[in-house]
Amino acid sequence: MTEKDLKGPASYFPSIERKYGRPVGEWQELIRSSPLTRHMELVAWLKSEHGLGHGHANALVAATLAGDE
């Protein structure tokens, strides 16, 4: 699968890994280990504590929470 084939939140993953230097799996583990549970709380936390942009934080949270359902 190429970057062009990715859809939805996963389409952000290659640029997240390039920009922030961490694999998506690490970000997802951070999200899962956070005491926060609400989508926008997690987005705000990633932005304030880890310096992610809104779109990247939102994509990571959306994909992680959807995968955990």
C-alpha positions in Angstrom: 0.0 0.0 0.0 1.4 3.4 -0.9 0.8 6.8 0.8 -1.8 7.6 -2.0 -3.8 4.5 -1.0 -4.2 5.5 2.6 -7.7 6.8 3.6 -9.1 8.7 6.5 -6.9 9.4 9.6 -4.3 6.9 8.4 -3.5 9.2 5.5 -1.8 11.5 8.0 0.4 8.7 9.4 3.4 9.0 7.0 3.7 12.7 7.5 3.3 12.3 11.3 6.2 9.9 11.4 8.4 12.1 9.2 7.6 15.3 11.1 7.8 14.1 14.7 10.3 11.2 14.3 8.2 8.6 16.1 6.3 5.6 14.7 2.5 5.9 14.9 2.5 2.8 17.2 4.4 4.8 19.8 1.9 7.7 19.6 -1.0 5.3 19.9 0.5 3.7 23.0 0.9 7.2 24.6 -2.7 7.9 23.9 -3.8 4.5 25.3 -1.7 5.0 28.5 -3.1 8.5 29.1 -5.6 8.9 31.9 -7.6 11.1 29.5 -10.4 9.3 27.6 -12.3 12.0 25.6 -11.4 12.7 22.1 -10.8 16.5 22.3 -9.1 16.2 25.7 -6.6 13.8 24.1 -6.1 16.1 21.1 -5.5 19.1 23.3 -3.0 17.0 25.4 -1.0 15.9 22.3 -0.9 19.5 21.1 0.2 21.0 24.4 2.4 18.3 25.8 3.9 16.9 22.6 3.8 19.8 20.1 1.6 18.1 17.5 -0.5 20.1 15.2 -4.3 19.9 15.4 -4.8 17.7 12.3 -2.1 15.3 13.3 -3.3 15.0 16.9 -6.9 14.6 15.7 -6.0 11.8 13.2 -4.0 9.9 15.8 -6.7 10.1 18.4 -9.5 9.2 15.9 -7.6 6.2 14.6 -6.6 5.0 18.1 -10.0 5.3 19.6 -11.7 3.7 16.6 -9.2 0.8 16.8 -9.9 0.3 20.5 -13.6 -0.1 20.1 
